[in-house]
Amino acid sequence: MFLKEAGNGRELAKKPQYCLASDLPLNLYETSFEGVDWRCDAESLCFVISQLQGLWAHHSVKTTMIRRMLWDLETSYLHMNSAKQDDTQLSKEVPLVDSIKLQYQCLNLVPGARTKVYRPLLSRPTCESLETRVEHYVKRQRLDRDILQKSSSSSLQTNIANLNNPN
């Protein structure tokens, strides 16, 4: 669909800017594939189990440490907020503890800037083209002018040309 909307390959030379995906890995553990009979030996299985147990222990320790810090900080925040109840000016500046407990937990799951309005991919600002970047480095004398012809990146131009002429 993206290729249809892009029209010709010239538009693909400048890729749209977008946020990177989360650094949390995609979990395909429970994915099933029809007709695939997975086989593994005992040694490999033992190795994977030991690696996962190590990861689990490591992350459990981190989780416990962070949870304890959060409990202590939330308690301190609650005491600070309740001590300032008499001063209405200060109590308005300090939000309620209940509102901060869950508010920030999921914000870091998706990296990058958060936009309030979705922008379609092709209407987003684009990066500079490869040719523009090459010219930039040629001007600074850090790159040979014929780099596009010499390197395997010229296959990018071939692919773009093939998109323009599918026959």
N, CA, C and O of each residue as an XYZ file, in Angstrom:
668
protein
N       0.824     -1.182      0.000
C       0.000      0.000      0.000
C       0.879      1.260      0.000
O       0.588      2.233     -0.697
N       1.942      1.224      0.782
C       2.849      2.374      0.835
C       3.422      2.647     -0.550
O       3.521      3.801     -0.967
N       3.805      1.575     -1.273
C       4.408      1.758     -2.591
C       3.403      2.324     -3.582
O       3.766      3.139     -4.429
N       2.142      1.903     -3.489
C       1.120      2.449     -4.375
C       0.947      3.940     -4.144
O       0.880      4.726     -5.089
N       0.875      4.322     -2.865
C       0.668      5.727     -2.530
C       1.894      6.568     -2.843
O       1.769      7.756     -3.142
N       3.061      5.978     -2.780
C       4.286      6.730     -3.039
C       4.382      7.142     -4.500
O       5.079      8.099     -4.837
N       3.685      6.421     -5.365
C       3.697      6.775     -6.780
C       4.966      6.313     -7.438
O       5.100      5.133     -7.759
N       5.894      7.205     -7.645
C       7.137      6.815     -8.303
C       8.258      6.669     -7.285
O       8.135      7.073     -6.129
N       9.337      6.089     -7.742
C      10.474      5.814     -6.863
C      11.209      7.055     -6.399
O      11.937      7.001     -5.408
N      11.041      8.170     -7.088
C      11.723      9.399     -6.682
C      11.279      9.832     -5.284
O      12.084     10.344     -4.506
N      10.011      9.629     -4.969
C       9.515     10.012     -3.648
C      10.106      9.119     -2.561
O      10.229      9.537     -1.410
N      10.470      7.896     -2.922
C      11.030      6.978     -1.943
C      12.478      7.315     -1.609
O      13.009      6.834     -0.608
N      13.123      8.139     -2.439
C      14.513      8.502     -2.176
C      14.631      9.317     -0.891
O      15.690      9.346     -0.265
N      13.566      9.965     -0.508
C      13.530     10.733      0.739
C      12.539     10.049      1.665
O      11.327     10.192      1.507
N      13.049      9.322      2.610
C      12.135      8.576      3.480
C      11.462      9.500      4.490
O      12.077     10.450      4.976
N      10.205      9.220      4.802
C       9.511     10.020      5.815
C      10.144      9.821      7.183
O      10.682      8.753      7.474
N      10.081     10.835      8.011
C      10.608     10.728      9.365
C       9.552     10.062     10.239
O       8.366     10.382     10.155
N       9.995      9.143     11.068
C       9.083      8.461     11.979
C       9.852      8.041     13.214
O      11.077      7.927     13.190
N       9.127      7.814     14.283
C       9.750      7.389     15.535
C      10.161      5.928     15.422
O       9.522      5.140     14.725
N      11.220      5.586     16.109
C      11.654      4.200     16.142
C      10.681      3.377     16.963
O       9.968      3.900     17.819
N      10.664      2.104     16.694
C       9.830      1.198     17.482
C      10.400      1.076     18.886
O      11.542      1.456     19.145
N       9.610      0.556     19.761
C      10.041      0.351     21.139
C      11.231     -0.591     21.171
O      11.355     -1.476     20.324
N      12.103     -0.398     22.149
C      13.242     -1.303     22.283
C      12.849     -2.593     22.997
O      13.676     -3.490     23.158
N      11.588     -2.690     23.424
C      11.120     -3.958     23.974
C      11.037     -4.963     22.830
O      10.504     -4.643     21.767
N      11.549     -6.155     23.030
C      11.556     -7.119     21.927
C      10.156     -7.621     21.594
O       9.273     -7.672     22.450
N       9.978     -7.985     20.342
C       8.740     -8.607     19.905
C       8.756    -10.045     20.389
O       9.679    -10.793     20.068
N       7.761    -10.441     21.149
C       7.736    -11.775     21.741
C       6.961    -12.724     20.831
O       5.742    -12.616     20.697
N       7.673    -13.641     20.218
C       7.052    -14.623     19.327
C       7.036    -16.018     19.949
O       6.885    -17.015     19.243
N       7.191    -16.086     21.270
C       7.305    -17.379     21.933
C       6.080    -18.259     21.692
O       6.228    -19.450     21.415
N       4.897    -17.708     21.789
C       3.689    -18.521     21.657
C       3.143    -18.542     20.230
O       2.000    -18.946     20.014
N       3.931    -18.121     19.270
C       3.507    -18.156     17.880
C       3.526    -19.593     17.385
O       4.452    -20.350     17.676
N       2.499    -19.957     16.640
C       2.460    -21.321     16.102
C       2.507    -21.253     14.575
O       1.966    -20.338     13.954
N       3.164    -22.238     14.001
C       3.303    -22.324     12.554
C       2.769    -23.679     12.108
O       3.204    -24.719     12.601
N       1.839    -23.660     11.187
C       1.260    -24.912     10.708
C       2.298    -25.704      9.919
O       3.048    -25.149      9.117
N       2.322    -26.991     10.161
C       3.195    -27.879      9.419
C       4.652    -27.852      9.840
O       5.487    -28.465      9.176
N       4.980    -27.167     10.910
C       6.365    -27.105     11.376
C       6.495    -27.955     12.627
O       5.780    -27.754     13.609
N       7.409    -28.897     12.578
C       7.661    -29.767     13.723
C       9.001    -29.362     14.328
O      10.056    -29.739     13.817
N       8.959    -28.596     15.413
C      10.173    -28.103     16.044
C      10.874    -29.232     16.772
O      10.250    -30.004     17.501
N      12.169    -29.318     16.567
C      12.967    -30.322     17.268
C      14.124    -29.626     17.960
O      14.729    -28.704     17.413
N      14.422    -30.078     19.165
C      15.582    -29.537     19.860
C      16.180    -30.639     20.719
O      15.477    -31.544     21.170
N      17.479    -30.553     20.938
C      18.124    -31.565     21.772
C      18.151    -31.095     23.224
O      17.914    -29.921     23.510
N      18.435    -32.005     24.121
C      18.404    -31.723     25.557
C      19.438    -30.666     25.939
O      19.171    -29.823     26.795
N      20.610    -30.703     25.315
C      21.664    -29.740     25.647
C      21.247    -28.312     25.289
O      21.446    -27.386     26.076
N      20.671    -28.140     24.107
C      20.208    -26.813     23.689
C      19.090    -26.315     24.590
O      19.066    -25.148     24.981
N      18.169    -27.206     24.914
C      17.058    -26.837     25.784
C      17.559    -26.425     27.164
O      17.069    -25.451     27.737
N      18.523    -27.154     27.696
C      19.109    -26.828     28.995
C      19.803    -25.466     28.942
O      19.704    -24.682     29.886
N      20.504    -25.183     27.846
C      21.184    -23.898     27.694
C      20.179    -22.744     27.677
O      20.373    -21.736     28.356
N      19.108    -22.898     26.898
C      18.092    -21.843     26.807
C      17.426    -21.627     28.163
O      17.192    -20.488     28.566
N      17.120    -22.712     28.866
C      16.503    -22.600     30.193
C      17.428    -21.851     31.141
O      16.976    -20.974     31.877
N      18.711    -22.180     31.136
C      19.644    -21.506     32.047
C      19.778    -20.024     31.700
O      19.878    -19.189     32.599
N      19.782    -19.685     30.409
C      19.854    -18.283     30.001
C      18.613    -17.513     30.449
O      18.717    -16.395     30.954
N      17.443    -18.116     30.261
C      16.200    -17.456     30.665
C      16.105    -17.315     32.179
O      15.610    -16.303     32.677
N      16.574    -18.320     32.916
C      16.574    -18.216     34.377
C      17.487    -17.083     34.835
O      17.152    -16.354     35.768
N      18.628    -16.933     34.187
C      19.539    -15.842     34.524
C      18.916    -14.480     34.242
O      19.011    -13.563     35.058
N      18.277    -14.357     33.076
C      17.594    -13.107     32.746
C      16.482    -12.804     33.740
O      16.329    -11.670     34.193
N      15.707    -13.832     34.074
C      14.603    -13.654     35.013
C      15.125    -13.184     36.370
O      14.566    -12.260     36.960
N      16.187    -13.810     36.868
C      16.748    -13.424     38.166
C      17.258    -11.978     38.120
O      17.012    -11.196     39.038
N      17.959    -11.640     37.056
C      18.508    -10.289     36.906
C      17.387     -9.245     36.911
O      17.457     -8.250     37.634
N      16.364     -9.481     36.102
C      15.261     -8.527     36.016
C      14.409     -8.514     37.282
O      13.839     -7.479     37.627
N      14.315     -9.630     37.969
C      13.570     -9.666     39.234
C      14.241     -8.792     40.281
O      13.570     -8.080     41.028
N      15.563     -8.847     40.334
C      16.296     -8.004     41.288
C      16.068     -6.529     40.950
O      15.782     -5.727     41.838
N      16.196     -6.172     39.669
C      15.960     -4.787     39.260
C      14.530     -4.355     39.583
O      14.304     -3.252     40.081
N      13.572     -5.229     39.295
C      12.167     -4.918     39.551
C      11.931     -4.654     41.026
O      11.255     -3.691     41.390
N      12.485     -5.506     41.875
C      12.315     -5.343     43.317
C      12.929     -4.036     43.795
O      12.330     -3.323     44.601
N      14.113     -3.721     43.307
C      14.780     -2.480     43.715
C      13.973     -1.254     43.287
O      13.778     -0.331     44.078
N      13.517     -1.245     42.066
C      12.772     -0.097     41.552
C      11.429      0.034     42.257
O      11.002      1.141     42.584
N      10.757     -1.099     42.493
C       9.469     -1.065     43.190
C       9.626     -0.480     44.590
O       8.803      0.327     45.023
N      10.678     -0.881     45.297
C      10.920     -0.348     46.646
C      11.184      1.155     46.597
O      10.693      1.900     47.445
N      11.955      1.602     45.607
C      12.208      3.039     45.469
C      10.901      3.790     45.218
O      10.664      4.848     45.802
N      10.059      3.237     44.348
C       8.778      3.883     44.068
C       7.902      3.954     45.310
O       7.290      4.988     45.577
N       7.835      2.860     46.074
C       7.040      2.874     47.308
C       7.521      3.979     48.239
O       6.717      4.746     48.767
N       8.830      4.058     48.440
C       9.388      5.065     49.341
C       9.124      6.484     48.831
O       8.728      7.359     49.600
N       9.345      6.705     47.542
C       9.137      8.040     46.986
C       7.665      8.440     46.996
O       7.335      9.589     47.292
N       6.776      7.495     46.672
C       5.345      7.795     46.712
C       4.891      8.108     48.130
O       4.060      8.992     48.336
N       5.433      7.384     49.111
C       5.103      7.655     50.513
C       5.604      9.034     50.916
O       4.885      9.786     51.574
N       6.824      9.371     50.530
C       7.362     10.702     50.826
C       6.519     11.788     50.178
O       6.249     12.824     50.786
N       6.109     11.547     48.957
C       5.280     12.504     48.231
C       3.935     12.681     48.928
O       3.439     13.801     49.051
N       3.349     11.584     49.381
C       2.068     11.634     50.083
C       2.193     12.445     51.368
O       1.336     13.278     51.663
N       3.261     12.204     52.137
C       3.480     12.953     53.377
C       3.724     14.436     53.086
O       3.231     15.300     53.811
N       4.478     14.729     52.034
C       4.743     16.111     51.669
C       3.442     16.801     51.274
O       3.203     17.948     51.655
N       2.612     16.115     50.523
C       1.349     16.679     50.065
C       0.391     16.904     51.232
O      -0.273     17.939     51.297
N       0.316     15.946     52.152
C      -0.604     16.094     53.285
C      -0.115     17.157     54.265
O      -0.930     17.791     54.937
N       1.199     17.366     54.359
C       1.741     18.398     55.246
C       1.447     19.794     54.719
O       1.412     20.754     55.489
N       1.239     19.911     53.427
C       1.000     21.222     52.818
C      -0.484     21.489     52.582
O      -0.826     22.437     51.875
N      -1.370     20.683     53.151
C      -2.807     20.878     52.959
C      -3.279     22.226     53.498
O      -4.233     22.804     52.978
N      -2.618     22.726     54.530
C      -3.028     23.996     55.123
C      -2.773     25.170     54.186
O      -3.535     26.137     54.162
N      -1.715     25.076     53.432
C      -1.374     26.156     52.509
C      -2.030     25.868     51.161
O      -1.530     25.034     50.406
N      -3.123     26.531     50.848
C      -3.881     26.225     49.627
C      -3.076     26.513     48.370
O      -3.229     25.809     47.372
N      -2.229     27.521     48.394
C      -1.403     27.844     47.223
C      -0.485     26.679     46.887
O      -0.397     26.281     45.725
N       0.202     26.122     47.887
C       1.131     25.029     47.641
C       0.395     23.745     47.309
O       0.867     22.970     46.477
N      -0.749     23.496     47.936
C      -1.458     22.245     47.671
C      -2.002     22.210     46.250
O      -2.181     21.128     45.691
N      -2.273     23.382     45.645
C      -2.721     23.403     44.257
C      -1.573     23.074     43.308
O      -1.795     22.508     42.238
N      -0.357     23.422     43.691
C       0.801     23.159     42.841
C       1.205     21.695     42.869
O       1.811     21.209     41.913
N       0.887     20.981     43.938
C       1.285     19.586     44.085
C       0.092     18.705     43.727
O      -0.902     18.718     44.453
N       0.150     17.933     42.626
C      -0.989     17.090     42.258
C      -1.185     15.956     43.257
O      -0.280     15.621     44.022
N      -2.362     15.379     43.239
C      -2.665     14.279     44.148
C      -1.814     13.058     43.833
O      -1.500     12.792     42.673
N      -1.443     12.321     44.870
C      -0.611     11.129     44.708
C      -1.313     10.093     43.847
O      -0.673      9.425     43.034
N      -2.615      9.952     44.015
C      -3.345      8.950     43.237
C      -3.193      9.189     41.741
O      -3.174      8.241     40.956
N      -3.086     10.450     41.346
C      -2.984     10.738     39.919
C      -1.606     10.411     39.353
O      -1.472     10.225     38.143
N      -0.583     10.335     40.198
C       0.749     10.032     39.665
C       1.069      8.552     39.703
O       2.022      8.122     39.053
N       0.308      7.756     40.441
C       0.660      6.345     40.599
C       0.728      5.613     39.264
O       1.702      4.910     38.995
N      -0.281      5.767     38.437
C      -0.312      5.025     37.180
C      -0.042      5.902     35.961
O       0.108      5.394     34.850
N       0.018      7.181     36.159
C       0.112      8.111     35.044
C       1.361      7.912     34.198
O       1.286      7.995     32.972
N       2.486      7.656     34.810
C       3.749      7.639     34.082
C       4.248      6.240     33.744
O       5.302      6.106     33.122
N       3.531      5.202     34.132
C       4.041      3.850     33.926
C       4.183      3.477     32.462
O       5.149      2.811     32.089
N       3.255      3.886     31.637
C       3.291      3.447     30.240
C       3.911      4.471     29.292
O       4.063      4.183     28.105
N       4.268      5.643     29.775
C       4.799      6.675     28.881
C       6.099      6.267     28.207
O       6.353      6.674     27.073
N       6.923      5.478     28.869
C       8.230      5.124     28.315
C       8.203      3.869     27.462
O       9.248      3.439     26.974
N       7.043      3.275     27.272
C       6.982      2.078     26.441
C       7.129      2.407     24.961
O       7.592      1.572     24.184
N       6.744      3.604     24.571
C       6.878      4.028     23.182
C       7.842      5.208     23.146
O       7.525      6.284     23.654
N       9.032      5.011     22.542
C      10.026      6.084     22.533
C       9.662      7.196     21.562
O       8.768      7.044     20.730
N      10.352      8.293     21.677
C      10.192      9.391     20.736
C       9.153     10.397     21.185
O       8.528     10.258     22.237
N       8.989     11.410     20.358
C       8.029     12.464     20.661
C       6.616     11.932     20.484
O       6.341     11.137     19.586
N       5.747     12.378     21.340
C       4.357     11.943     21.262
C       3.544     13.026     20.560
O       3.477     14.165     21.022
N       2.937     12.662     19.456
C       2.129     13.625     18.726
C       0.679     13.488     19.155
O       0.204     12.393     19.458
N      -0.008     14.608     19.176
C      -1.418     14.586     19.557
C      -2.295     14.217     18.372
O      -3.385     13.671     18.539
N      -1.810     14.519     17.174
C      -2.585     14.247     15.972
C      -1.764     13.341     15.063
O      -0.593     13.618     14.800
N      -2.373     12.263     14.585
C      -1.688     11.335     13.689
C      -1.480     11.998     12.333
O      -2.386     12.630     11.791
N      -0.273     11.843     11.795
C       0.030     12.325     10.451
C       0.325     11.124      9.575
O       1.179     10.309      9.925
N      -0.363     10.990      8.437
C      -0.071      9.876      7.531
C       1.401      9.886      7.127
O       2.032     10.941      7.069
N       1.931      8.713      6.852
C       3.356      8.542      6.599
C       3.868      9.445      5.478
O       4.924     10.062      5.616
N       3.136      9.527      4.381
C       3.622     10.300      3.235
C       3.479     11.806      3.415
O       4.040     12.569      2.628
N       2.746     12.253      4.426
C       2.627     13.695      4.651
C       3.590     14.181      5.732
O       3.588     15.363      6.074
N       4.407     13.289      6.269
C       5.380     13.671      7.297
C       6.602     14.322      6.655
O       6.864     14.120      5.469
N       7.352     15.102      7.437
C       8.606     15.657      6.900
C       9.539     14.526      6.471
O       9.514     13.437      7.046
N      10.343     14.790      5.475
C      11.232     13.747      4.964
C      12.682     14.052      5.309
O      13.062     15.196      5.559
N      13.473     12.993      5.314
C      14.914     13.126      5.512
C      15.538     13.591      4.199
O      14.888     13.590      3.154
N      16.778     13.979      4.267
C      17.479     14.366      3.046
C      17.718     13.131      2.184
O      17.838     12.020      2.700
N      17.785     13.329      0.873
C      18.032     12.210     -0.029
C      19.485     11.761      0.080
O      20.334     12.485      0.602
N      19.756     10.571     -0.416
C      21.112     10.035     -0.399
C      22.056     10.940     -1.188
O      23.186     11.191     -0.769
N      21.581     11.423     -2.327
C      22.409     12.295     -3.149
C      22.773     13.583     -2.407
O      23.905     14.058     -2.501
N      21.821     14.141     -1.676
C      22.074     15.360     -0.899
C      23.110     15.105      0.179
O      23.994     15.933      0.399
N      23.010     13.980      0.847
C      23.973     13.644      1.898
C      25.367     13.430      1.311
O      26.361     13.858      1.897
N      25.442     12.764      0.148
C      26.736     12.544     -0.505
C      27.355     13.885     -0.868
O      28.543     14.102     -0.626
N      26.565     14.793     -1.446
C      27.080     16.114     -1.805
C      27.587     16.864     -0.573
O      28.606     17.550     -0.637
N      26.889     16.734      0.524
C      27.308     17.383      1.772
C      28.711     16.925      2.172
O      29.562     17.747      2.512
N      28.946     15.617      2.131
C      30.249     15.097      2.547
C      31.328     15.314      1.490
O      32.510     15.395      1.824
N      30.935     15.409      0.215
C      31.902     15.736     -0.838
C      32.408     17.163     -0.629
O      33.602     17.426     -0.767
N      31.506     18.078     -0.298
C      31.897     19.465     -0.051
C      32.857     19.568      1.126
O      33.752     20.413      1.130
N      32.678     18.732      2.096
C      33.570     18.741      3.261
C      34.825     17.903      3.019
O      35.659     17.757      3.913
N      34.955     17.360      1.821
C      36.106     16.552      1.405
C      36.295     15.324      2.287
O      37.422     14.913      2.563
N      35.211     14.757      2.715
C      35.271     13.522      3.502
C      34.826     12.316      2.679
O      34.844     11.184      3.162
N      34.429     12.566      1.444
C      33.884     11.492      0.632
C      34.232     11.740     -0.830
O      34.276     12.883     -1.286
N      34.479     10.655     -1.558
C      34.760     10.729     -2.986
C      33.449     10.967     -3.738
O      32.429     10.358     -3.415
N      33.474     11.852     -4.740
C      32.263     12.205     -5.482
C      31.633     10.995     -6.179
O      30.415     10.966     -6.357
N      32.409     10.021     -6.569
C      31.899      8.868     -7.310
C      31.473      7.724     -6.394
O      31.384      6.580     -6.840
N      31.216      8.009     -5.150
C      30.915      6.949     -4.192
C      29.650      6.176     -4.560
O      29.576      4.970     -4.321
N      28.658      6.847     -5.135
C      27.419      6.148     -5.486
C      27.659      5.085     -6.552
O      27.035      4.024     -6.520
N      28.569      5.362     -7.505
C      28.845      4.380     -8.538
C      29.744      3.266     -8.025
O      29.638      2.132     -8.493
N      30.618      3.557     -7.084
C      31.587      2.579     -6.605
C      31.010      1.614     -5.579
O      31.407      0.450     -5.523
N      30.090      2.091     -4.782
C      29.626      1.271     -3.658
C      28.402      0.457     -4.024
O      27.798      0.634     -5.082
N      28.067     -0.416     -3.138
C      26.883     -1.251     -3.339
C      25.609     -0.466     -3.119
O      24.520     -0.961     -3.411
N      25.725      0.759     -2.606
C      24.527      1.571     -2.412
C      23.927      1.996     -3.743
O      22.804      2.498     -3.786
N      24.676      1.797     -4.842
C      24.101      2.094     -6.146
C      22.962      1.136     -6.453
O      22.134      1.414     -7.320
N      22.913      0.016     -5.753
C      21.784     -0.891     -5.920
C      20.497     -0.225     -5.468
O      19.418     -0.602     -5.925
N      20.587      0.764     -4.574
C      19.418      1.529     -4.161
C      18.843      2.265     -5.359
O      17.629      2.275     -5.565
N      19.721      2.888     -6.157
C      19.254      3.593     -7.344
C      18.648      2.613     -8.346
O      17.662      2.936     -9.008
N      19.227      1.424     -8.462
C      18.691      0.401     -9.352
C      17.300     -0.016     -8.898
O      16.391     -0.160     -9.716
N      17.135     -0.208     -7.596
C      15.828     -0.585     -7.063
C      14.795      0.507     -7.308
O      13.647      0.208     -7.636
N      15.185      1.754     -7.154
C      14.262      2.858     -7.407
C      13.893      2.894     -8.881
O      12.730      3.112     -9.222
N      14.871      2.683     -9.761
C      14.596      2.663    -11.197
C      13.654      1.515    -11.543
O      12.775      1.669    -12.391
N      13.832      0.365    -10.894
C      12.954     -0.776    -11.139
C      11.533     -0.492    -10.675
O      10.579     -0.989    -11.274
N      11.378      0.293     -9.624
C      10.040      0.659     -9.174
C       9.350      1.546    -10.200
O       8.139      1.453    -10.400
N      10.134      2.410    -10.850
C       9.565      3.289    -11.873
C       9.179      2.519    -13.126
O       8.180      2.836    -13.771
N       9.972      1.504    -13.472
C       9.722      0.695    -14.671
C       9.610     -0.768    -14.271
O      10.598     -1.496    -14.366
N       8.436     -1.229    -13.824
C       8.319     -2.603    -13.339
C       8.508     -3.654    -14.427
O       8.737     -4.819    -14.100
N       8.423     -3.290    -15.715
C       8.581     -4.282    -16.793
C       9.986     -4.542    -17.054
O      10.313     -5.348    -17.926
